[in-house]
Amino acid sequence: MGETPACLACGGDVTHWADARDVEYYSVPDTFGYYQCGACKSLSISPVPENRLGEIYPSTYYSFNTGKGALSLATKIKLALDRRLFKSLFRRIGDRQAYSALDVGGGTGWLLEQAKQAEPKLKRTMVVDIDAQARDTALKAGHEYFHGRIEDFATDDKFDLVLMLNLIEHVKDPVGMLKKAGDMLSGGGLILIKTPNYDALDARLFRHKNWGGYHCPRHWVLFSPDSFRQAAEKAGLKVEELKLTQGAPFWAVSVIHWLKEK
């Protein structure tokens, strides 16, 4: 018997939305269902492959290679834009003697390096990641490192900035994760979150064609802007700003797979 689908964000009843499989890494041959919650409207995967992380995250997984090799022009431009974003975030947090930042899923800490360049008073930086190979590089760069899932990371420390970029969609309890991040914030601190929008144009066009944003079976919960606001509020957080950006990688994966099938 398979598990009974339920909303991972609020526990509500769900209806079938689409089926998908891994068309990027072909890590497992299984087909997974995505289900929409009738209450909060988020999407949840079923079955949740929580005991198959070693299979669905192969050694070639893109985030395990972040920060390695020569930087392309496009990457250099992106990093410059990241530094500009960090400057604005620290201005919003307000002036302090020293800042601290936590990057959940931050790999070698390459993004924290950009934050340090943007704000010289960023003195303490910490990474939480499942990539064991990234640990030594992160430590050599001066970052603290916890090897494991954020669910298993326990601390009473507070951070001025918490980064959760392309992370919240990978966990089984997104609301609990948001609450945990909020509990780790210092007074006036900020959480920066990046996550796919399943109500985007490409998501609608490729809903039944292995939309790239499913990133199946690694994305377990997907939000629309409204459903994300609900999850954040349920976790006791206030969304200060929400921006929609172009999901070029999702378009690319969707179109390439569609052409391959054709």
C-alpha positions in Angstrom: 0.0 0.0 0.0 1.3 3.5 -0.9 1.1 6.4 1.4 -2.1 8.5 1.4 -1.2 11.9 -0.1 -1.6 14.9 2.2 -0.5 18.5 2.1 3.0 18.9 3.5 2.4 22.6 4.2 -0.8 22.4 6.2 -1.9 18.8 6.4 -5.0 19.5 4.4 -6.8 17.3 1.8 -5.3 17.2 -1.7 -6.3 16.4 -5.2 -4.1 15.1 -8.0 -2.3 17.9 -10.0 0.2 16.2 -12.2 2.7 13.3 -12.5 6.4 13.7 -13.1 9.7 11.9 -13.1 13.4 12.7 -13.0 14.2 14.1 -16.5 17.4 15.8 -15.4 19.6 13.2 -13.7 17.5 10.1 -14.2 18.4 9.2 -10.7 15.4 6.9 -10.2 12.9 5.5 -12.7 9.8 6.1 -10.5 6.9 8.4 -11.4 5.8 10.7 -8.6 2.5 12.5 -8.1 2.1 16.1 -7.3 -1.1 17.1 -5.4 -2.7 20.4 -4.8 -4.1 21.3 -1.3 -7.7 22.4 -1.2 -7.0 24.7 1.7 -3.6 26.4 1.2 -3.3 25.6 -2.6 0.4 24.5 -2.3 1.6 21.4 -4.2 3.0 18.3 -2.4 4.8 15.3 -3.8 3.7 11.7 -3.1 5.3 9.5 -2.1 7.9 11.6 -0.3 11.3 10.0 -1.0 12.7 11.0 2.3 14.6 7.7 2.7 16.2 7.9 -0.7 18.3 11.0 -0.5 21.4 9.1 -1.6 19.6 8.1 -4.8 17.9 11.3 -5.8 20.9 13.5 -5.0 23.6 11.9 -7.1 27.3 12.9 -6.8 26.9 15.0 -10.0 24.1 17.1 -8.5 24.6 20.7 -9.5 24.7 22.3 -6.1 27.5 19.9 -5.0 29.8 21.6 -7.6 29.0 25.2 -6.8 32.0 27.4 -6.6 34.4 25.0 -8.4 36.2 25.9 -11.6 36.6 29.2 -13.5 33.7 31.6 -13.4 31.9 32.5 -16.6 30.9 36.0 -17.5 27.3 35.3 -16.7 28.3 34.0 -13.2 30.4 37.1 -12.6 27.5 39.3 -13.4 25.2 37.3 -11.2 27.7 37.5 -8.3 27.9 41.3 -8.7 24.1 41.4 -8.5 24.2 39.2 -5.4 26.6 41.6 -3.7 24.3 44.5 -4.5 21.3 42.6 -3.0 23.3 41.9 0.1 24.2 45.5 0.6 20.5 46.5 0.5 19.6 43.7 2.9 22.2 44.8 5.5 21.0 48.4 5.2 17.5 47.1 6.0 18.7 45.2 9.0 20.3 48.4 10.3 23.7 49.4 11.6 25.4 47.0 14.0 28.9 46.5 15.4 29.1 43.1 13.6 26.8 40.9 11.6 26.2 37.2 11.5 24.8 35.1 8.6 23.6 31.5 8.1 23.3 29.9 4.7 21.1 26.8 4.7 22.2 24.6 1.8 25.1 26.9 1.2 27.7 24.3 0.1 31.2 25.7 0.3 30.0 29.1 1.5 30.6 30.8 -1.9 27.5 33.0 -1.5 28.5 34.0 2.0 31.8 35.2 0.5 29.8 37.6 -1.7 27.9 38.8 1.4 31.3 39.4 3.2 32.5 41.5 0.2 29.2 43.5 0.4 29.4 44.1 4.1 32.8 44.1 5.8 31.2 44.0 9.2 29.9 40.5 8.5 32.1 38.6 10.9 30.4 35.3 11.6 29.2 33.1 8.8 27.9 29.5 9.0 26.8 26.9 6.5 24.4 24.0 7.0 24.6 21.5 4.1 24.4 17.8 3.3 27.4 17.9 1.1 30.3 16.4 3.0 32.8 17.3 0.3 32.1 21.0 0.8 33.0 21.0 4.5 36.8 21.4 4.2 36.5 24.2 1.6 34.0 26.1 3.7 36.1 25.7 6.9 39.3 26.9 5.0 37.3 30.0 3.9 36.5 30.8 7.5 32.9 29.6 7.7 31.5 27.4 10.4 30.0 24.3 9.1 27.3 21.8 10.1 27.2 18.7 7.9 23.6 17.5 7.8 20.0 18.5 7.2 18.7 21.7 8.6 16.1 19.6 10.4 18.9 18.1 12.5 20.7 21.4 13.2 20.2 22.5 16.8 21.4 25.9 18.1 20.5 28.7 20.4 22.5 31.1 18.4 20.9 34.0 16.6 21.7 35.3 13.1 21.1 38.7 11.5 20.6 37.1 8.0 19.4 33.6 7.2 19.7 32.5 3.5 17.3 29.8 2.3 17.8 29.8 -1.4 16.2 27.0 -3.4 15.8 25.1 -0.1 12.2 25.3 1.3 10.9 23.2 -1.6 13.2 20.4 -0.7 11.9 19.7 2.8 9.0 17.6 4.2 7.9 20.2 6.7 8.2 23.7 5.1 6.2 25.5 7.8 8.3 24.0 10.5 11.4 24.9 8.6 10.2 28.5 8.3 9.4 28.6 12.0 12.9 27.2 12.8 14.5 29.9 10.7 12.5 32.6 12.4 13.6 31.3 15.8 17.2 31.7 14.7 16.8 35.3 13.7 18.1 38.1 15.8 15.9 41.1 16.5 15.3 42.9 13.3 17.0 40.1 11.3 15.9 39.0 7.8 15.3 35.7 6.0 16.0 35.6 2.2 14.1 32.9 0.5 14.1 31.8 -3.1 11.6 29.2 -4.3 9.8 28.2 -7.5 6.3 29.6 -8.4 4.1 26.8 -9.7 1.6 29.4 -10.9 4.1 30.8 -13.5 3.4 30.7 -17.2 5.9 27.9 -17.9 4.5 25.9 -15.0 1.0 26.1 -16.6 2.2 25.3 -20.1 4.3 22.3 -19.0 2.1 21.1 -16.1 1.6 17.6 -17.5 5.0 17.6 -19.4 7.5 17.3 -16.6 7.8 21.0 -15.9 11.3 21.9 -14.9 10.2 23.4 -11.6 9.1 20.1 -10.3 12.8 19.1 -10.3 11.3 15.7 -9.6 11.8 14.0 -7.2 13.8 16.6 -5.3 11.2 19.3 -5.0 8.7 18.1 -2.4 6.6 21.3 -1.8 5.8 24.0 -4.3 4.1 27.3 -3.7 2.3 30.1 -5.5 2.8 33.6 -4.1 -0.5 33.4 -2.1 0.2 29.9 -0.7 3.7 30.9 0.3 2.3 33.9 2.2 0.0 31.6 4.0 2.9 29.3 5.0 5.0 32.2 6.2 2.2 33.6 8.3 1.4 30.1 9.7 5.1 30.0 10.8 4.8 33.4 12.5 6.7 35.3 9.9 5.9 38.5 8.0 6.6 38.7 4.3 8.1 42.1 3.8 8.7 41.8 0.1 7.8 39.2 -2.6 9.2 39.4 -6.1 8.5 37.3 -9.1 11.5 36.6 -11.4 12.0 34.8 -14.6 12.7 31.1 -14.1 15.0 30.6 -17.1 16.4 27.2 -15.9 12.9 25.8 -15.6 12.0 27.0 -19.1 15.2 25.3 -20.4 14.6 22.0 -18.7 10.9 21.9 -19.8 11.5 22.8 -23.4 14.6 20.5 -23.8 12.6 17.5 -22.4 9.6 18.4 -24.5 11.7 18.5 -27.7 13.4 15.2 -26.7 10.0 13.5 -26.3 8.9 14.9 -29.6 
